């Protein structure tokens, strides 16, 4: 497991861990995880199928939703092999290169999801605050460019991360707290000064997730201001109801994202179980719940889903 050269010991693998002190029931724990992955994969794939095949859903709101579903599918596929492998087959070893690759995909997709949630907030802002120009502002070519910019921004910012991690020697007992690889945790296992990595990771998080959250907040301030100016209470409720599913998606993503970041950065004395649970909520719950929330709250999408099942 350990290969030594002249002066430094470099570990060939990282060791994944699951829920603390539950090793005897890993097979049983794999059942809910497997079910969550199955629902996530089927739900997001079905959402993409519905939006693609129904011309009435080829609107900006649903195009952004299909981007979100595609990102959630990527997150599920990225983490599923190590999490299910850990609980089903007790496969708790992952090579350094595989771990660095997983770090890249997890964080790239997370930043992309944050960007897409910002685009969805912009969509709601234009639809409510400037409805007459909605179709002229959010044209299909412009939406495609916005989506491409989101992906390129995420890839460009996370691309250096695997190389920043790879330059370090890892000479300790390289046991991870999760059954997948996260940048914050892998970085702390290095036998070297990680100041540059820590500053870079914090700066990326602040300039992406932090900035996105601020812009989303400002968008909803403007939306609320517009809604409060509507005289009819019925109309106000109807307008606000169009934002409910997006608000749920925001809470499902940002609360675990911020919570996990805070625990990893400042919570060295916090409960290890809390850290593990936050990690699973961060990666598993948004892909699981987003298609359910949107299918329930969006009237047009719900009608289309019901029509498919009845047919």
Secondary structure, DSSP 8 states (H G I E B T S, - for coil): -EEE-SS-EEESEEE---STT-GGGHHHHHHHHHHHHHHHHHHHHHHHHHHHH-GGG-SHHHHHHHHHHHHHHHHHHHHHHHHHHHHHH---EEEHHHHHHHHHHHHHHHHHHHHHHHHHHHHHHHHHH-GGGHHHHS-HHHHHHHHHHHHHHHHHHHHHHHHHHHTS---S--B-SSSS--HHHHHHT-SS--HHHHHHHHHHHIIIIIHHHHHHHHHHHHHHHHHHT-S-HHHHHHHHHTTHHHHHHHHHHHHHHHHHHHHHHH-TTS-HHHHHHHHHIIIIIHHHHHHHHHHHH-HHHHHHHHHHHH-
